[in-house]
Every structure is written in C-alpha cells, then in structure tokens.
Amino acid sequence: MDLLCRSVIVGELPVLVVSGELDLASIPLFSDAVVRLTNEHIGVTVAIDLDGVSVLDDAGLGVLLGAAGRAREHDGDVVLVCTGKRLLERLERSGLMRAIDVRQRLAP
C-alpha cells in the first residue's frame, strides 16, 4: 500500500493526515510532508493524524521525534492523533508516548 500524506486545517489546527504503510520505502515522502508542515506553521502546534497508518517502523518513529524536536525549537509542538489499538501499543512500547502527546481526537 502506498503512503498518502495530506495537509488540512481543522479549526485553526494544521493537520497532516497520513494513510498507508510508513516504512523505510516511504520515509522520504513522509519526512518531506512533515518538514513542510512544521516549516509552514512555525511556532504553533501541529497534529499528525496516524489513524490511517497500517505499518509504522523505527524510521517513521524517528521522523516523528525529529519533527517534535524541530517544532519545539521554534516554540511550537507536534501532537499525534491515533485511535488504533495496535498502533497505540507500538507507540507505547517504543517510548514515543513519553516524548510526544498522543490524543484520540484532534480536540484537546
């Protein structure tokens, strides 16, 4: 399955909606989309919606951590939206949930 990344605005929140497999082959596309999102919205919180993601490997986790770090350097932040049990367990096991806020919906 290909990876699709689409930027939208929900209320005032910039959101990157991601669907497909987030693995080594799709990292360049994902990384470009995440960098574009954080660069276009410097100093604000942005969300990355992972509900459509079926596979998330370590490279994808690294991109997410890097995005959060870059956003925080400029007084912004990254939050993740995820409701899938398997993906939530992956985020928990990796320790990513200690570094990035994971929500079950876009509203705080």
Biopython code that builds the backbone (N, CA, C, O; Angstrom):
import numpy as np
from Bio.PDB.StructureBuilder import StructureBuilder

atoms = [
    (1, "MET", "N", (0.849, -1.186, 0.000)),
    (1, "MET", "CA", (0.000, 0.000, 0.000)),
    (1, "MET", "C", (0.889, 1.243, 0.000)),
    (1, "MET", "O", (1.846, 1.325, 0.771)),
    (2, "ASP", "N", (0.585, 2.170, -0.831)),
    (2, "ASP", "CA", (1.336, 3.421, -0.888)),
    (2, "ASP", "C", (1.025, 4.300, 0.312)),
    (2, "ASP", "O", (0.000, 4.131, 0.972)),
    (3, "LEU", "N", (1.908, 5.227, 0.582)),
    (3, "LEU", "CA", (1.698, 6.197, 1.644)),
    (3, "LEU", "C", (1.097, 7.459, 1.055)),
    (3, "LEU", "O", (1.568, 7.961, 0.034)),
    (4, "LEU", "N", (0.065, 7.968, 1.692)),
    (4, "LEU", "CA", (-0.563, 9.218, 1.293)),
    (4, "LEU", "C", (-0.461, 10.201, 2.446)),
    (4, "LEU", "O", (-0.745, 9.849, 3.591)),
    (5, "CYS", "N", (-0.060, 11.423, 2.157)),
    (5, "CYS", "CA", (0.043, 12.490, 3.152)),
    (5, "CYS", "C", (-0.714, 13.697, 2.615)),
    (5, "CYS", "O", (-0.479, 14.154, 1.497)),
    (6, "ARG", "N", (-1.623, 14.199, 3.435)),
    (6, "ARG", "CA", (-2.453, 15.328, 3.003)),
    (6, "ARG", "C", (-2.529, 16.339, 4.142)),
    (6, "ARG", "O", (-2.882, 15.988, 5.268)),
    (7, "SER", "N", (-2.198, 17.588, 3.846)),
    (7, "SER", "CA", (-2.278, 18.654, 4.855)),
    (7, "SER", "C", (-3.645, 19.310, 4.800)),
    (7, "SER", "O", (-4.142, 19.647, 3.726)),
    (8, "VAL", "N", (-4.248, 19.489, 5.971)),
    (8, "VAL", "CA", (-5.540, 20.158, 6.096)),
    (8, "VAL", "C", (-5.494, 21.058, 7.326)),
    (8, "VAL", "O", (-4.591, 20.950, 8.156)),
    (9, "ILE", "N", (-6.459, 21.929, 7.428)),
    (9, "ILE", "CA", (-6.623, 22.757, 8.627)),
    (9, "ILE", "C", (-7.955, 22.361, 9.264)),
    (9, "ILE", "O", (-8.994, 22.376, 8.603)),
    (10, "VAL", "N", (-7.922, 22.011, 10.530)),
    (10, "VAL", "CA", (-9.130, 21.654, 11.270)),
    (10, "VAL", "C", (-9.304, 22.718, 12.354)),
    (10, "VAL", "O", (-8.537, 22.764, 13.315)),
    (11, "GLY", "N", (-10.311, 23.566, 12.193)),
    (11, "GLY", "CA", (-10.431, 24.736, 13.061)),
    (11, "GLY", "C", (-9.253, 25.630, 12.738)),
    (11, "GLY", "O", (-9.159, 26.170, 11.636)),
    (12, "GLU", "N", (-8.353, 25.788, 13.697)),
    (12, "GLU", "CA", (-7.116, 26.535, 13.448)),
    (12, "GLU", "C", (-5.888, 25.635, 13.503)),
    (12, "GLU", "O", (-4.755, 26.111, 13.416)),
    (13, "LEU", "N", (-6.118, 24.338, 13.647)),
    (13, "LEU", "CA", (-5.029, 23.388, 13.835)),
    (13, "LEU", "C", (-4.550, 22.806, 12.500)),
    (13, "LEU", "O", (-5.327, 22.167, 11.791)),
    (14, "PRO", "N", (-3.276, 23.025, 12.158)),
    (14, "PRO", "CA", (-2.723, 22.386, 10.964)),
    (14, "PRO", "C", (-2.558, 20.885, 11.223)),
    (14, "PRO", "O", (-2.014, 20.484, 12.252)),
    (15, "VAL", "N", (-3.027, 20.068, 10.291)),
    (15, "VAL", "CA", (-3.015, 18.624, 10.472)),
    (15, "VAL", "C", (-2.434, 17.957, 9.228)),
    (15, "VAL", "O", (-2.776, 18.313, 8.100)),
    (16, "LEU", "N", (-1.557, 16.991, 9.450)),
    (16, "LEU", "CA", (-1.080, 16.132, 8.378)),
    (16, "LEU", "C", (-1.789, 14.792, 8.539)),
    (16, "LEU", "O", (-1.569, 14.079, 9.518)),
    (17, "VAL", "N", (-2.630, 14.460, 7.586)),
    (17, "VAL", "CA", (-3.368, 13.198, 7.614)),
    (17, "VAL", "C", (-2.551, 12.181, 6.822)),
    (17, "VAL", "O", (-2.250, 12.386, 5.646)),
    (18, "VAL", "N", (-2.199, 11.091, 7.482)),
    (18, "VAL", "CA", (-1.315, 10.091, 6.889)),
    (18, "VAL", "C", (-2.050, 8.767, 6.787)),
    (18, "VAL", "O", (-2.723, 8.350, 7.729)),
    (19, "SER", "N", (-1.921, 8.103, 5.635)),
    (19, "SER", "CA", (-2.511, 6.772, 5.493)),
    (19, "SER", "C", (-1.600, 5.894, 4.656)),
    (19, "SER", "O", (-0.933, 6.358, 3.731)),
    (20, "GLY", "N", (-1.588, 4.622, 5.000)),
    (20, "GLY", "CA", (-0.759, 3.649, 4.292)),
    (20, "GLY", "C", (0.341, 3.105, 5.179)),
    (20, "GLY", "O", (0.259, 3.151, 6.406)),
    (21, "GLU", "N", (1.370, 2.588, 4.532)),
    (21, "GLU", "CA", (2.486, 1.983, 5.248)),
    (21, "GLU", "C", (3.617, 2.983, 5.411)),
    (21, "GLU", "O", (4.138, 3.530, 4.439)),
    (22, "LEU", "N", (3.978, 3.205, 6.653)),
    (22, "LEU", "CA", (5.042, 4.144, 6.986)),
    (22, "LEU", "C", (6.290, 3.320, 7.313)),
    (22, "LEU", "O", (6.548, 2.975, 8.466)),
    (23, "ASP", "N", (7.052, 3.018, 6.260)),
    (23, "ASP", "CA", (8.229, 2.171, 6.404)),
    (23, "ASP", "C", (9.411, 2.803, 5.677)),
    (23, "ASP", "O", (9.321, 3.927, 5.183)),
    (24, "LEU", "N", (10.499, 2.082, 5.619)),
    (24, "LEU", "CA", (11.724, 2.634, 5.044)),
    (24, "LEU", "C", (11.519, 3.161, 3.622)),
    (24, "LEU", "O", (12.108, 4.175, 3.247)),
    (25, "ALA", "N", (10.694, 2.483, 2.836)),
    (25, "ALA", "CA", (10.470, 2.907, 1.451)),
    (25, "ALA", "C", (9.711, 4.228, 1.360)),
    (25, "ALA", "O", (9.916, 4.997, 0.420)),
    (26, "SER", "N", (8.845, 4.492, 2.320)),
    (26, "SER", "CA", (8.008, 5.697, 2.260)),
    (26, "SER", "C", (8.530, 6.852, 3.112)),
    (26, "SER", "O", (7.933, 7.928, 3.123)),
    (27, "ILE", "N", (9.629, 6.641, 3.819)),
    (27, "ILE", "CA", (10.170, 7.680, 4.705)),
    (27, "ILE", "C", (10.462, 8.988, 3.974)),
    (27, "ILE", "O", (10.136, 10.047, 4.511)),
    (28, "PRO", "N", (11.058, 8.978, 2.783)),
    (28, "PRO", "CA", (11.318, 10.274, 2.131)),
    (28, "PRO", "C", (10.048, 11.101, 1.920)),
    (28, "PRO", "O", (10.048, 12.306, 2.175)),
    (29, "LEU", "N", (8.983, 10.477, 1.464)),
    (29, "LEU", "CA", (7.712, 11.179, 1.258)),
    (29, "LEU", "C", (7.172, 11.707, 2.586)),
    (29, "LEU", "O", (6.756, 12.862, 2.680)),
    (30, "PHE", "N", (7.181, 10.858, 3.607)),
    (30, "PHE", "CA", (6.669, 11.247, 4.916)),
    (30, "PHE", "C", (7.505, 12.369, 5.519)),
    (30, "PHE", "O", (6.963, 13.350, 6.028)),
    (31, "SER", "N", (8.809, 12.222, 5.461)),
    (31, "SER", "CA", (9.695, 13.233, 6.025)),
    (31, "SER", "C", (9.489, 14.585, 5.340)),
    (31, "SER", "O", (9.419, 15.616, 6.010)),
    (32, "ASP", "N", (9.393, 14.584, 4.016)),
    (32, "ASP", "CA", (9.147, 15.831, 3.287)),
    (32, "ASP", "C", (7.841, 16.482, 3.730)),
    (32, "ASP", "O", (7.791, 17.694, 3.938)),
    (33, "ALA", "N", (6.784, 15.685, 3.874)),
    (33, "ALA", "CA", (5.478, 16.219, 4.266)),
    (33, "ALA", "C", (5.524, 16.799, 5.679)),
    (33, "ALA", "O", (4.943, 17.853, 5.940)),
    (34, "VAL", "N", (6.210, 16.113, 6.584)),
    (34, "VAL", "CA", (6.306, 16.579, 7.971)),
    (34, "VAL", "C", (7.133, 17.864, 8.052)),
    (34, "VAL", "O", (6.752, 18.803, 8.751)),
    (35, "VAL", "N", (8.244, 17.909, 7.352)),
    (35, "VAL", "CA", (9.083, 19.111, 7.353)),
    (35, "VAL", "C", (8.306, 20.293, 6.767)),
    (35, "VAL", "O", (8.355, 21.401, 7.300)),
    (36, "ARG", "N", (7.601, 20.052, 5.686)),
    (36, "ARG", "CA", (6.798, 21.119, 5.064)),
    (36, "ARG", "C", (5.753, 21.637, 6.062)),
    (36, "ARG", "O", (5.578, 22.846, 6.211)),
    (37, "LEU", "N", (5.066, 20.723, 6.739)),
    (37, "LEU", "CA", (4.042, 21.119, 7.708)),
    (37, "LEU", "C", (4.637, 21.976, 8.825)),
    (37, "LEU", "O", (4.100, 23.034, 9.151)),
    (38, "THR", "N", (5.740, 21.523, 9.406)),
    (38, "THR", "CA", (6.318, 22.270, 10.530)),
    (38, "THR", "C", (6.937, 23.585, 10.067)),
    (38, "THR", "O", (6.911, 24.570, 10.805)),
    (39, "ASN", "N", (7.494, 23.616, 8.854)),
    (39, "ASN", "CA", (8.068, 24.867, 8.339)),
    (39, "ASN", "C", (6.997, 25.891, 7.973)),
    (39, "ASN", "O", (7.227, 27.093, 8.104)),
    (40, "GLU", "N", (5.855, 25.443, 7.527)),
    (40, "GLU", "CA", (4.770, 26.360, 7.160)),
    (40, "GLU", "C", (4.020, 26.877, 8.383)),
    (40, "GLU", "O", (3.280, 27.856, 8.282)),
    (41, "HIS", "N", (4.199, 26.236, 9.531)),
    (41, "HIS", "CA", (3.452, 26.612, 10.738)),
    (41, "HIS", "C", (4.414, 26.740, 11.923)),
    (41, "HIS", "O", (4.240, 26.083, 12.950)),
    (42, "ILE", "N", (5.406, 27.575, 11.770)),
    (42, "ILE", "CA", (6.416, 27.778, 12.807)),
    (42, "ILE", "C", (5.781, 28.440, 14.030)),
    (42, "ILE", "O", (5.016, 29.397, 13.917)),
    (43, "GLY", "N", (6.126, 27.897, 15.205)),
    (43, "GLY", "CA", (5.668, 28.496, 16.456)),
    (43, "GLY", "C", (4.276, 28.090, 16.886)),
    (43, "GLY", "O", (3.748, 28.642, 17.851)),
    (44, "VAL", "N", (3.667, 27.140, 16.197)),
    (44, "VAL", "CA", (2.335, 26.668, 16.596)),
    (44, "VAL", "C", (2.361, 25.151, 16.744)),
    (44, "VAL", "O", (3.288, 24.484, 16.283)),
    (45, "THR", "N", (1.342, 24.626, 17.385)),
    (45, "THR", "CA", (1.187, 23.179, 17.489)),
    (45, "THR", "C", (0.575, 22.653, 16.206)),
    (45, "THR", "O", (-0.395, 23.209, 15.692)),
    (46, "VAL", "N", (1.150, 21.580, 15.695)),
    (46, "VAL", "CA", (0.610, 20.895, 14.528)),
    (46, "VAL", "C", (0.281, 19.462, 14.939)),
    (46, "VAL", "O", (0.857, 18.927, 15.887)),
    (47, "ALA", "N", (-0.648, 18.853, 14.218)),
    (47, "ALA", "CA", (-1.042, 17.476, 14.516)),
    (47, "ALA", "C", (-0.707, 16.581, 13.339)),
    (47, "ALA", "O", (-0.771, 16.991, 12.180)),
    (48, "ILE", "N", (-0.350, 15.354, 13.663)),
    (48, "ILE", "CA", (-0.148, 14.328, 12.643)),
    (48, "ILE", "C", (-1.130, 13.212, 12.959)),
    (48, "ILE", "O", (-1.032, 12.550, 13.992)),
    (49, "ASP", "N", (-2.076, 13.016, 12.051)),
    (49, "ASP", "CA", (-3.128, 12.016, 12.225)),
    (49, "ASP", "C", (-2.652, 10.691, 11.648)),
    (49, "ASP", "O", (-2.499, 10.546, 10.435)),
    (50, "LEU", "N", (-2.418, 9.724, 12.534)),
    (50, "LEU", "CA", (-1.887, 8.424, 12.138)),
    (50, "LEU", "C", (-2.961, 7.351, 12.024)),
    (50, "LEU", "O", (-2.629, 6.179, 11.850)),
    (51, "ASP", "N", (-4.218, 7.708, 12.116)),
    (51, "ASP", "CA", (-5.269, 6.694, 12.124)),
    (51, "ASP", "C", (-5.314, 5.845, 10.857)),
    (51, "ASP", "O", (-5.777, 4.706, 10.901)),
    (52, "GLY", "N", (-4.850, 6.367, 9.747)),
    (52, "GLY", "CA", (-4.854, 5.589, 8.510)),
    (52, "GLY", "C", (-3.585, 4.790, 8.273)),
    (52, "GLY", "O", (-3.443, 4.153, 7.230)),
    (53, "VAL", "N", (-2.655, 4.814, 9.227)),
    (53, "VAL", "CA", (-1.369, 4.136, 9.063)),
    (53, "VAL", "C", (-1.504, 2.665, 9.463)),
    (53, "VAL", "O", (-1.972, 2.346, 10.556)),
    (54, "SER", "N", (-1.087, 1.782, 8.562)),
    (54, "SER", "CA", (-1.180, 0.343, 8.845)),
    (54, "SER", "C", (0.148, -0.232, 9.335)),
    (54, "SER", "O", (0.158, -1.253, 10.023)),
    (55, "VAL", "N", (1.258, 0.404, 8.994)),
    (55, "VAL", "CA", (2.590, -0.036, 9.412)),
    (55, "VAL", "C", (3.383, 1.195, 9.826)),
    (55, "VAL", "O", (3.371, 2.216, 9.138)),
    (56, "LEU", "N", (4.076, 1.086, 10.962)),
    (56, "LEU", "CA", (4.939, 2.177, 11.430)),
    (56, "LEU", "C", (6.241, 1.553, 11.916)),
    (56, "LEU", "O", (6.268, 0.890, 12.953)),
    (57, "ASP", "N", (7.319, 1.767, 11.168)),
    (57, "ASP", "CA", (8.592, 1.177, 11.580)),
    (57, "ASP", "C", (9.435, 2.202, 12.350)),
    (57, "ASP", "O", (9.010, 3.335, 12.577)),
    (58, "ASP", "N", (10.636, 1.773, 12.743)),
    (58, "ASP", "CA", (11.503, 2.634, 13.555)),
    (58, "ASP", "C", (11.902, 3.917, 12.832)),
    (58, "ASP", "O", (12.064, 4.958, 13.469)),
    (59, "ALA", "N", (12.062, 3.858, 11.525)),
    (59, "ALA", "CA", (12.417, 5.063, 10.768)),
    (59, "ALA", "C", (11.297, 6.094, 10.865)),
    (59, "ALA", "O", (11.559, 7.291, 10.983)),
    (60, "GLY", "N", (10.057, 5.634, 10.816)),
    (60, "GLY", "CA", (8.906, 6.527, 10.970)),
    (60, "GLY", "C", (8.863, 7.154, 12.350)),
    (60, "GLY", "O", (8.546, 8.335, 12.494)),
    (61, "LEU", "N", (9.182, 6.359, 13.369)),
    (61, "LEU", "CA", (9.233, 6.897, 14.732)),
    (61, "LEU", "C", (10.296, 7.992, 14.825)),
    (61, "LEU", "O", (10.093, 9.013, 15.482)),
    (62, "GLY", "N", (11.425, 7.770, 14.162)),
    (62, "GLY", "CA", (12.496, 8.765, 14.167)),
    (62, "GLY", "C", (12.069, 10.071, 13.520)),
    (62, "GLY", "O", (12.412, 11.148, 14.008)),
    (63, "VAL", "N", (11.326, 9.984, 12.429)),
    (63, "VAL", "CA", (10.839, 11.197, 11.767)),
    (63, "VAL", "C", (9.905, 11.959, 12.702)),
    (63, "VAL", "O", (9.968, 13.186, 12.780)),
    (64, "LEU", "N", (9.042, 11.240, 13.408)),
    (64, "LEU", "CA", (8.110, 11.888, 14.338)),
    (64, "LEU", "C", (8.860, 12.592, 15.465)),
    (64, "LEU", "O", (8.542, 13.730, 15.811)),
    (65, "LEU", "N", (9.855, 11.916, 16.036)),
    (65, "LEU", "CA", (10.639, 12.534, 17.115)),
    (65, "LEU", "C", (11.403, 13.759, 16.613)),
    (65, "LEU", "O", (11.469, 14.781, 17.295)),
    (66, "GLY", "N", (11.970, 13.648, 15.433)),
    (66, "GLY", "CA", (12.693, 14.782, 14.853)),
    (66, "GLY", "C", (11.781, 15.969, 14.613)),
    (66, "GLY", "O", (12.168, 17.113, 14.849)),
    (67, "ALA", "N", (10.570, 15.700, 14.143)),
    (67, "ALA", "CA", (9.605, 16.775, 13.885)),
    (67, "ALA", "C", (9.237, 17.490, 15.179)),
    (67, "ALA", "O", (9.158, 18.718, 15.220)),
    (68, "ALA", "N", (9.012, 16.712, 16.231)),
    (68, "ALA", "CA", (8.663, 17.320, 17.521)),
    (68, "ALA", "C", (9.811, 18.189, 18.018)),
    (68, "ALA", "O", (9.585, 19.289, 18.524)),
    (69, "GLY", "N", (11.029, 17.708, 17.879)),
    (69, "GLY", "CA", (12.192, 18.486, 18.312)),
    (69, "GLY", "C", (12.338, 19.787, 17.545)),
    (69, "GLY", "O", (12.582, 20.838, 18.138)),
    (70, "ARG", "N", (12.190, 19.720, 16.218)),
    (70, "ARG", "CA", (12.294, 20.944, 15.405)),
    (70, "ARG", "C", (11.186, 21.932, 15.753)),
    (70, "ARG", "O", (11.431, 23.133, 15.863)),
    (71, "ALA", "N", (9.970, 21.427, 15.927)),
    (71, "ALA", "CA", (8.857, 22.325, 16.261)),
    (71, "ALA", "C", (9.101, 23.002, 17.608)),
    (71, "ALA", "O", (8.832, 24.193, 17.762)),
    (72, "ARG", "N", (9.602, 22.258, 18.567)),
    (72, "ARG", "CA", (9.830, 22.811, 19.908)),
    (72, "ARG", "C", (10.962, 23.833, 19.920)),
    (72, "ARG", "O", (10.956, 24.753, 20.738)),
    (73, "GLU", "N", (11.922, 23.682, 19.031)),
    (73, "GLU", "CA", (12.994, 24.675, 18.925)),
    (73, "GLU", "C", (12.457, 26.046, 18.537)),
    (73, "GLU", "O", (13.095, 27.064, 18.808)),
    (74, "HIS", "N", (11.299, 26.078, 17.909)),
    (74, "HIS", "CA", (10.697, 27.332, 17.443)),
    (74, "HIS", "C", (9.388, 27.623, 18.168)),
    (74, "HIS", "O", (8.485, 28.250, 17.614)),
    (75, "ASP", "N", (9.295, 27.150, 19.438)),
    (75, "ASP", "CA", (8.140, 27.406, 20.309)),
    (75, "ASP", "C", (6.836, 26.819, 19.776)),
    (75, "ASP", "O", (5.760, 27.335, 20.077)),
    (76, "GLY", "N", (6.917, 25.767, 19.004)),
    (76, "GLY", "CA", (5.739, 25.037, 18.539)),
    (76, "GLY", "C", (5.726, 23.660, 19.169)),
    (76, "GLY", "O", (6.450, 23.407, 20.132)),
    (77, "ASP", "N", (4.913, 22.775, 18.636)),
    (77, "ASP", "CA", (4.862, 21.407, 19.138)),
    (77, "ASP", "C", (4.208, 20.515, 18.092)),
    (77, "ASP", "O", (3.602, 20.997, 17.134)),
    (78, "VAL", "N", (4.338, 19.228, 18.288)),
    (78, "VAL", "CA", (3.684, 18.227, 17.457)),
    (78, "VAL", "C", (2.887, 17.326, 18.374)),
    (78, "VAL", "O", (3.397, 16.853, 19.390)),
    (79, "VAL", "N", (1.644, 17.089, 18.020)),
    (79, "VAL", "CA", (0.816, 16.091, 18.702)),
    (79, "VAL", "C", (0.423, 15.045, 17.668)),
    (79, "VAL", "O", (0.326, 15.329, 16.474)),
    (80, "LEU", "N", (0.201, 13.839, 18.152)),
    (80, "LEU", "CA", (-0.218, 12.754, 17.282)),
    (80, "LEU", "C", (-1.659, 12.401, 17.583)),
    (80, "LEU", "O", (-2.099, 12.478, 18.730)),
    (81, "VAL", "N", (-2.390, 12.014, 16.553)),
    (81, "VAL", "CA", (-3.752, 11.526, 16.715)),
    (81, "VAL", "C", (-3.734, 10.060, 16.318)),
    (81, "VAL", "O", (-3.327, 9.705, 15.212)),
    (82, "CYS", "N", (-4.185, 9.209, 17.247)),
    (82, "CYS", "CA", (-4.159, 7.774, 16.992)),
    (82, "CYS", "C", (-5.215, 7.095, 17.857)),
    (82, "CYS", "O", (-5.275, 7.320, 19.066)),
    (83, "THR", "N", (-6.043, 6.268, 17.234)),
    (83, "THR", "CA", (-7.055, 5.528, 17.988)),
    (83, "THR", "C", (-6.905, 4.020, 17.834)),
    (83, "THR", "O", (-7.527, 3.265, 18.582)),
    (84, "GLY", "N", (-6.101, 3.566, 16.891)),
    (84, "GLY", "CA", (-5.942, 2.128, 16.645)),
    (84, "GLY", "C", (-5.143, 1.457, 17.739)),
    (84, "GLY", "O", (-4.059, 1.910, 18.104)),
    (85, "LYS", "N", (-5.694, 0.364, 18.261)),
    (85, "LYS", "CA", (-5.073, -0.329, 19.384)),
    (85, "LYS", "C", (-3.650, -0.800, 19.057)),
    (85, "LYS", "O", (-2.736, -0.625, 19.864)),
    (86, "ARG", "N", (-3.467, -1.393, 17.882)),
    (86, "ARG", "CA", (-2.150, -1.914, 17.512)),
    (86, "ARG", "C", (-1.111, -0.799, 17.421)),
    (86, "ARG", "O", (0.012, -0.942, 17.906)),
    (87, "LEU", "N", (-1.493, 0.295, 16.802)),
    (87, "LEU", "CA", (-0.549, 1.404, 16.654)),
    (87, "LEU", "C", (-0.283, 2.088, 17.998)),
    (87, "LEU", "O", (0.848, 2.489, 18.274)),
    (88, "LEU", "N", (-1.302, 2.221, 18.821)),
    (88, "LEU", "CA", (-1.098, 2.795, 20.155)),
    (88, "LEU", "C", (-0.128, 1.942, 20.971)),
    (88, "LEU", "O", (0.733, 2.471, 21.675)),
    (89, "GLU", "N", (-0.271, 0.631, 20.874)),
    (89, "GLU", "CA", (0.651, -0.261, 21.582)),
    (89, "GLU", "C", (2.070, -0.098, 21.062)),
    (89, "GLU", "O", (3.022, -0.142, 21.842)),
    (90, "ARG", "N", (2.225, 0.087, 19.765)),
    (90, "ARG", "CA", (3.547, 0.309, 19.163)),
    (90, "ARG", "C", (4.161, 1.604, 19.687)),
    (90, "ARG", "O", (5.342, 1.641, 20.033)),
    (91, "LEU", "N", (3.360, 2.660, 19.745)),
    (91, "LEU", "CA", (3.844, 3.946, 20.256)),
    (91, "LEU", "C", (4.226, 3.843, 21.729)),
    (91, "LEU", "O", (5.208, 4.442, 22.168)),
    (92, "GLU", "N", (3.454, 3.089, 22.476)),
    (92, "GLU", "CA", (3.733, 2.892, 23.908)),
    (92, "GLU", "C", (5.029, 2.102, 24.093)),
    (92, "GLU", "O", (5.901, 2.516, 24.856)),
    (93, "ARG", "N", (5.161, 0.977, 23.406)),
    (93, "ARG", "CA", (6.350, 0.123, 23.538)),
    (93, "ARG", "C", (7.626, 0.853, 23.137)),
    (93, "ARG", "O", (8.683, 0.635, 23.730)),
    (94, "SER", "N", (7.528, 1.707, 22.144)),
    (94, "SER", "CA", (8.718, 2.420, 21.659)),
    (94, "SER", "C", (9.157, 3.539, 22.602)),
    (94, "SER", "O", (10.288, 4.018, 22.515)),
    (95, "GLY", "N", (8.262, 3.959, 23.508)),
    (95, "GLY", "CA", (8.566, 5.075, 24.397)),
    (95, "GLY", "C", (8.208, 6.427, 23.801)),
    (95, "GLY", "O", (8.378, 7.458, 24.452)),
    (96, "LEU", "N", (7.717, 6.430, 22.578)),
    (96, "LEU", "CA", (7.394, 7.689, 21.897)),
    (96, "LEU", "C", (6.311, 8.474, 22.639)),
    (96, "LEU", "O", (6.292, 9.704, 22.596)),
    (97, "MET", "N", (5.412, 7.761, 23.317)),
    (97, "MET", "CA", (4.318, 8.441, 24.029)),
    (97, "MET", "C", (4.831, 9.276, 25.203)),
    (97, "MET", "O", (4.125, 10.158, 25.691)),
    (98, "ARG", "N", (6.049, 9.003, 25.653)),
    (98, "ARG", "CA", (6.635, 9.829, 26.718)),
    (98, "ARG", "C", (7.206, 11.121, 26.160)),
    (98, "ARG", "O", (7.394, 12.088, 26.897)),
    (99, "ALA", "N", (7.485, 11.143, 24.856)),
    (99, "ALA", "CA", (8.108, 12.311, 24.238)),
    (99, "ALA", "C", (7.124, 13.182, 23.469)),
    (99, "ALA", "O", (7.333, 14.387, 23.336)),
    (100, "ILE", "N", (6.053, 12.577, 22.963)),
    (100, "ILE", "CA", (5.085, 13.297, 22.139)),
    (100, "ILE", "C", (3.680, 12.983, 22.649)),
    (100, "ILE", "O", (3.344, 11.830, 22.919)),
    (101, "ASP", "N", (2.876, 14.024, 22.773)),
    (101, "ASP", "CA", (1.494, 13.866, 23.214)),
    (101, "ASP", "C", (0.701, 13.099, 22.151)),
    (101, "ASP", "O", (0.693, 13.481, 20.981)),
    (102, "VAL", "N", (0.041, 12.023, 22.563)),
    (102, "VAL", "CA", (-0.787, 11.229, 21.661)),
    (102, "VAL", "C", (-2.232, 11.366, 22.122)),
    (102, "VAL", "O", (-2.562, 11.088, 23.275)),
    (103, "ARG", "N", (-3.079, 11.794, 21.209)),
    (103, "ARG", "CA", (-4.500, 12.024, 21.506)),
    (103, "ARG", "C", (-5.371, 11.090, 20.690)),
    (103, "ARG", "O", (-4.945, 10.567, 19.659)),
    (104, "GLN", "N", (-6.584, 10.884, 21.153)),
    (104, "GLN", "CA", (-7.520, 10.039, 20.412)),
    (104, "GLN", "C", (-8.428, 10.861, 19.492)),
    (104, "GLN", "O", (-9.198, 10.309, 18.707)),
    (105, "ARG", "N", (-8.325, 12.177, 19.602)),
    (105, "ARG", "CA", (-9.078, 13.055, 18.690)),
    (105, "ARG", "C", (-8.320, 14.374, 18.577)),
    (105, "ARG", "O", (-7.413, 14.653, 19.361)),
    (106, "LEU", "N", (-8.702, 15.173, 17.598)),
    (106, "LEU", "CA", (-7.984, 16.428, 17.373)),
    (106, "LEU", "C", (-8.204, 17.452, 18.480)),
    (106, "LEU", "O", (-7.294, 18.215, 18.806)),
    (107, "ALA", "N", (-9.381, 17.476, 19.052)),
    (107, "ALA", "CA", (-9.671, 18.441, 20.122)),
    (107, "ALA", "C", (-8.870, 18.051, 21.363)),
    (107, "ALA", "O", (-8.726, 16.863, 21.653)),
    (108, "PRO", "N", (-8.346, 19.036, 22.103)),
    (108, "PRO", "CA", (-7.544, 18.734, 23.311)),
    (108, "PRO", "C", (-8.349, 18.088, 24.406)),
    (108, "PRO", "O", (-7.810, 17.781, 25.469)),
]
sb = StructureBuilder()
sb.init_structure("model")
sb.init_model(0)
sb.init_chain("A")
sb.init_seg("    ")
for serial, (resi, resn, name, xyz) in enumerate(atoms, 1):
    if name == "N":
        sb.init_residue(resn, " ", resi, " ")
    sb.init_atom(name, np.array(xyz, "f"), 0.0, 1.0, " ", f" {name:<3s}", serial, name[0])
structure = sb.get_structure()
